[in-house]
Amino acid sequence: MALLLLPRANPKLFAEVTVSIPLLLQRALAVLSILCMAALLTQISLDTIELLLFWTAIGTLLYFWSRRVANRRTAGGVEHAEETELT
């Protein structure tokens, strides 16, 4: 999807690409990749989908929990706190 959307979504970033793959080939490979992934998804069982959704939810919860912890630390100014010397 990124190969298809990047030229319009962020032209400045797309202009910084240093690999010289023709745009037509990039788009063709992006479409082929999407089709292959869709074909693979049709081959998995319901149990696999349930496990995928379960672990996706666990990963999402862990991500937001870690962001919350990180925001608490920065809200208190911990990253800029000076160390005090013990005498």
C-alpha positions as CSV (number, residue, x, y, z in Angstrom):
1,M,0.0,0.0,0.0
2,A,2.8,2.4,0.8
3,L,4.3,2.1,-2.6
4,L,0.9,3.0,-4.1
5,L,0.1,5.8,-1.7
6,L,3.4,7.4,-1.0
7,P,3.8,9.5,-4.1
8,R,0.5,11.3,-3.4
9,A,0.5,11.2,0.4
10,N,4.0,12.5,0.9
11,P,5.7,13.7,-2.3
12,K,8.7,15.2,-0.5
13,L,9.5,11.9,1.1
14,F,9.0,10.1,-2.2
15,A,11.4,12.5,-3.9
16,E,14.1,11.4,-1.4
17,V,14.0,7.8,-2.5
18,T,17.5,6.8,-3.8
19,V,16.6,3.4,-5.3
20,S,16.0,3.8,-9.0
21,I,13.2,1.3,-9.6
22,P,10.8,2.4,-12.3
23,L,7.5,3.7,-10.9
24,L,5.5,1.3,-13.1
25,L,7.4,-1.6,-11.8
26,Q,6.9,-0.4,-8.2
27,R,3.2,-0.2,-8.7
28,A,3.0,-3.5,-10.4
29,L,4.9,-5.2,-7.6
30,A,2.8,-3.5,-5.0
31,V,-0.4,-4.8,-6.6
32,L,1.1,-8.3,-6.9
33,S,2.1,-8.2,-3.2
34,I,-1.4,-7.2,-2.1
35,L,-2.9,-10.0,-4.3
36,C,-0.6,-12.6,-2.8
37,M,-1.3,-11.5,0.7
38,A,-5.0,-11.7,0.1
39,A,-4.6,-15.2,-1.4
40,L,-2.7,-16.3,1.7
41,L,-5.3,-14.9,4.0
42,T,-8.0,-17.0,2.3
43,Q,-6.0,-20.2,3.2
44,I,-5.8,-19.7,7.0
45,S,-8.3,-21.3,9.4
46,L,-10.7,-19.6,11.8
47,D,-8.6,-20.8,14.7
48,T,-5.6,-19.0,13.2
49,I,-7.6,-15.8,12.7
50,E,-8.8,-16.0,16.3
51,L,-5.2,-16.4,17.5
52,L,-4.0,-13.5,15.3
53,L,-6.7,-11.2,16.7
54,F,-5.9,-12.3,20.3
55,W,-2.2,-11.6,20.0
56,T,-2.9,-8.3,18.1
57,A,-5.0,-7.2,21.0
58,I,-2.3,-8.2,23.5
59,G,0.3,-6.3,21.4
60,T,-1.9,-3.2,21.2
61,L,-2.5,-3.2,24.9
62,L,1.2,-3.5,25.6
63,Y,2.0,-0.7,23.2
64,F,-0.5,1.7,24.8
65,W,0.5,0.7,28.3
66,S,4.2,1.5,27.4
67,R,3.2,4.8,25.9
68,R,1.3,5.7,29.1
69,V,4.2,4.8,31.3
70,A,6.6,6.8,29.0
71,N,4.2,9.8,29.1
72,R,4.1,9.6,32.9
73,R,7.9,9.7,33.1
74,T,8.1,12.7,30.7
75,A,5.3,14.5,32.4
76,G,7.2,14.6,35.7
77,G,10.3,15.8,34.0
78,V,12.3,12.7,34.9
79,E,14.4,12.8,31.7
80,H,15.7,16.3,32.5
81,A,16.2,15.8,36.2
82,E,19.7,16.4,37.5
83,E,21.4,13.8,39.5
84,T,22.2,14.8,43.0
85,E,25.5,14.0,44.6
86,L,25.5,12.0,47.8
87,T,27.8,13.4,50.4
